[in-house]
Amino acid sequence: MYEVEVKVRAEHDSVRDALDSAGATHVEAVEQEDTYYHAPDRNFAQTDEALRIREERSATSRADEGQEGTIDTRLTYKGPLVDSESKTRQEAETAVVDPAALRSILDGLGYDPAATVRKERERFTLDGITVTLDTVDGLGEFVEAELETEDDIDSARDRVVTVLTDLGLDTDEQIRTSYLGLLLAEE
């Protein structure tokens, strides 16, 4: 499975208005904490790969009556970028039943936590594309549009670019660096 993604910096208020005008469907608001890992056998920064544990909580459940909400934990592997026109990469992800056991397994295999990225995300769908408004701690506001595909990367990328352009965003200003990479560059 390939995740075809285009990301740009953008203020969310104008994008929300454009999404509303375009008839987008609001899906959810969540809070995420992504812990990225170093591998003992290779340098993920050099191979352009990533291994992360993502903990996600519904932002609305925390606000409602002080509830903590359910935490969804997933392990994700991201392969190297496959084209020069987007953030397209192979991705494999699975649910985690016991996060503490997973961390113990990774630790036992020599995978050390490298960095943590915290963000608030608001997801919408528009024309079959997921549009996400991200507020990333230490970085600010971004908009991502993505579509998963088995093999038709060019067509998926064209659809993603069209949606962002229709929302008034300049895809020539896209950022191909991950949030982790952007945060590490700030240090």
C-alpha positions as a printed NumPy array, in Angstrom:
array([[  0.   ,   0.   ,   0.   ],
       [  1.269,   3.485,  -0.856],
       [  0.32 ,   6.65 ,   0.96 ],
       [  0.318,   9.555,  -1.499],
       [  0.574,  12.758,   0.526],
       [  1.124,  16.447,  -0.11 ],
       [  1.739,  18.79 ,   2.845],
       [  1.856,  22.598,   2.961],
       [  2.044,  25.252,   5.67 ],
       [ -1.284,  27.053,   5.928],
       [ -3.445,  28.902,   8.409],
       [ -6.388,  26.721,   9.305],
       [ -9.197,  29.3  ,   9.443],
       [ -9.185,  30.01 ,   5.695],
       [ -8.81 ,  26.309,   4.867],
       [-11.763,  25.405,   7.13 ],
       [-13.861,  27.998,   5.279],
       [-12.791,  26.551,   1.922],
       [-13.543,  23.   ,   3.111],
       [-16.997,  24.106,   4.265],
       [-17.689,  25.861,   0.941],
       [-16.545,  22.765,  -0.981],
       [-18.891,  20.501,   1.004],
       [-16.194,  18.535,   2.826],
       [-17.248,  16.161,   5.59 ],
       [-15.74 ,  16.662,   9.042],
       [-14.553,  13.243,  10.243],
       [-12.927,  13.789,  13.631],
       [-10.523,  15.746,  15.801],
       [ -7.736,  13.815,  17.519],
       [ -4.582,  14.297,  19.529],
       [ -1.561,  12.239,  18.539],
       [  1.765,  11.444,  20.135],
       [  4.236,   9.775,  17.783],
       [  7.383,   8.186,  19.186],
       [  9.998,   7.495,  16.515],
       [ 12.736,   4.91 ,  16.937],
       [ 16.397,   4.461,  16.001],
       [ 17.242,   1.059,  14.509],
       [ 20.275,  -0.901,  15.729],
       [ 21.159,  -2.128,  12.23 ],
       [ 20.795,   1.002,  10.072],
       [ 20.296,   4.761,  10.198],
       [ 16.69 ,   5.56 ,   9.314],
       [ 17.628,   9.169,   8.538],
       [ 20.044,   7.925,   5.865],
       [ 17.69 ,   5.276,   4.461],
       [ 14.691,   7.678,   4.584],
       [ 12.635,   5.184,   6.596],
       [ 10.705,   5.539,   9.838],
       [  9.43 ,   3.286,  12.595],
       [  6.986,   4.81 ,  15.034],
       [  4.457,   4.074,  17.724],
       [  1.436,   6.376,  17.457],
       [ -0.937,   6.929,  20.35 ],
       [ -4.138,   8.642,  19.265],
       [ -6.964,   9.949,  21.402],
       [-10.202,  11.544,  20.285],
       [ -9.969,  15.233,  21.14 ],
       [-13.72 ,  15.419,  21.729],
       [-13.794,  12.563,  24.243],
       [-11.248,  14.329,  26.446],
       [-13.258,  17.518,  26.414],
       [-16.57 ,  15.803,  27.19 ],
       [-17.094,  15.676,  30.951],
       [-13.397,  15.255,  31.698],
       [-13.224,  11.787,  30.134],
       [ -9.812,  10.505,  29.178],
       [-11.086,   8.734,  26.065],
       [ -9.781,   5.617,  24.428],
       [ -6.193,   5.55 ,  23.258],
       [ -5.647,   3.803,  19.919],
       [ -2.042,   2.626,  19.56 ],
       [ -0.48 ,   1.652,  16.226],
       [  2.946,   0.574,  15.019],
       [  3.899,   2.015,  11.635],
       [  6.759,   1.406,   9.23 ],
       [  7.286,   4.032,   6.504],
       [  9.554,   3.251,   3.569],
       [ 11.64 ,   5.763,   1.628],
       [ 10.003,   8.398,  -0.563],
       [  9.243,   6.941,  -3.993],
       [  8.851,  10.082,  -6.102],
       [ 10.089,  13.668,  -6.202],
       [  6.66 ,  15.295,  -6.544],
       [  5.031,  14.334,  -3.226],
       [  5.574,  12.541,   0.079],
       [  4.57 ,   9.19 ,  -1.391],
       [  5.972,   6.171,   0.399],
       [  5.141,   2.573,   1.146],
       [  3.494,   2.246,   4.531],
       [  2.575,  -0.71 ,   6.734],
       [  0.645,  -0.259,   9.947],
       [ -0.936,  -2.489,  12.562],
       [ -2.941,  -2.04 ,  15.741],
       [ -1.149,  -2.621,  19.041],
       [ -2.981,  -4.475,  21.797],
       [ -0.308,  -4.081,  24.494],
       [  1.814,  -0.921,  24.03 ],
       [  4.019,  -1.674,  27.06 ],
       [  4.887,  -5.113,  25.668],
       [  5.665,  -3.612,  22.256],
       [  8.018,  -1.062,  23.815],
       [  9.695,  -3.886,  25.728],
       [ 10.127,  -5.893,  22.511],
       [ 11.613,  -2.914,  20.654],
       [ 13.924,  -2.188,  23.589],
       [ 15.044,  -5.819,  23.7  ],
       [ 15.85 ,  -5.704,  19.982],
       [ 17.892,  -2.516,  20.388],
       [ 15.399,  -0.006,  19.006],
       [ 15.733,   3.199,  21.035],
       [ 13.244,   6.09 ,  21.113],
       [ 14.646,   8.906,  18.974],
       [ 12.085,  11.701,  19.3  ],
       [  8.432,  12.428,  19.966],
       [  6.08 ,  14.515,  17.815],
       [  2.853,  15.823,  19.358],
       [  0.03 ,  17.238,  17.281],
       [ -3.64 ,  18.042,  17.136],
       [ -5.348,  16.869,  13.953],
       [ -8.688,  17.687,  12.44 ],
       [ -9.686,  15.336,   9.606],
       [-12.044,  15.965,   6.708],
       [-12.904,  14.065,   3.542],
       [-13.401,  15.772,   0.204],
       [-13.789,  13.967,  -3.115],
       [-12.388,  10.768,  -1.58 ],
       [ -9.281,  12.559,  -0.284],
       [ -8.44 ,  12.86 ,   3.41 ],
       [ -7.604,  16.473,   4.242],
       [ -6.002,  16.983,   7.648],
       [ -5.424,  20.232,   9.5  ],
       [ -2.411,  19.686,  11.755],
       [ -1.189,  21.847,  14.603],
       [  2.235,  20.479,  15.51 ],
       [  3.899,  21.397,  18.823],
       [  6.937,  23.531,  18.071],
       [  6.16 ,  23.903,  14.349],
       [  2.736,  25.475,  13.802],
       [ -0.091,  24.833,  11.339],
       [ -0.043,  22.58 ,   8.269],
       [ -2.509,  21.017,   5.861],
       [ -1.999,  17.501,   4.526],
       [ -4.007,  15.807,   1.81 ],
       [ -3.572,  12.102,   1.227],
       [ -4.919,   9.1  ,  -0.6  ],
       [ -3.907,   5.46 ,  -0.301],
       [ -3.356,   3.416,  -3.445],
       [ -2.081,  -0.026,  -4.352],
       [ -0.186,   1.077,  -7.447],
       [ -1.551,   4.135,  -9.308],
       [  0.638,   6.76 ,  -7.649],
       [  0.456,   9.333, -10.467],
       [ -3.34 ,   9.393, -10.565],
       [ -3.59 ,   9.547,  -6.765],
       [ -1.068,  12.404,  -6.622],
       [ -3.019,  14.331,  -9.299],
       [ -6.226,  13.955,  -7.266],
       [ -4.521,  15.108,  -4.056],
       [ -2.985,  18.144,  -5.781],
       [ -6.337,  19.063,  -7.345],
       [ -8.102,  19.044,  -3.975],
       [ -5.445,  21.226,  -2.345],
       [ -5.443,  23.627,  -5.28 ],
       [ -9.257,  23.839,  -5.139],
       [ -8.912,  24.77 ,  -1.447],
       [ -6.723,  27.725,  -2.457],
       [ -3.399,  26.199,  -1.43 ],
       [ -0.193,  26.384,  -3.462],
       [  1.152,  22.859,  -3.9  ],
       [  4.39 ,  24.28 ,  -5.333],
       [  5.088,  25.205,  -1.687],
       [  4.762,  21.608,  -0.488],
       [  6.986,  20.276,   2.258],
       [  8.368,  16.773,   1.702],
       [ 10.137,  16.656,   5.071],
       [  8.351,  14.801,   7.878],
       [  7.29 ,  16.596,  11.053],
       [ 10.064,  14.682,  12.807],
       [ 12.604,  15.996,  10.3  ],
       [ 11.297,  19.538,  10.667],
       [ 11.509,  19.348,  14.458],
       [ 15.022,  17.92 ,  14.386],
       [ 16.085,  20.723,  12.007],
       [ 14.801,  23.271,  14.564],
       [ 17.174,  21.945,  17.257]])
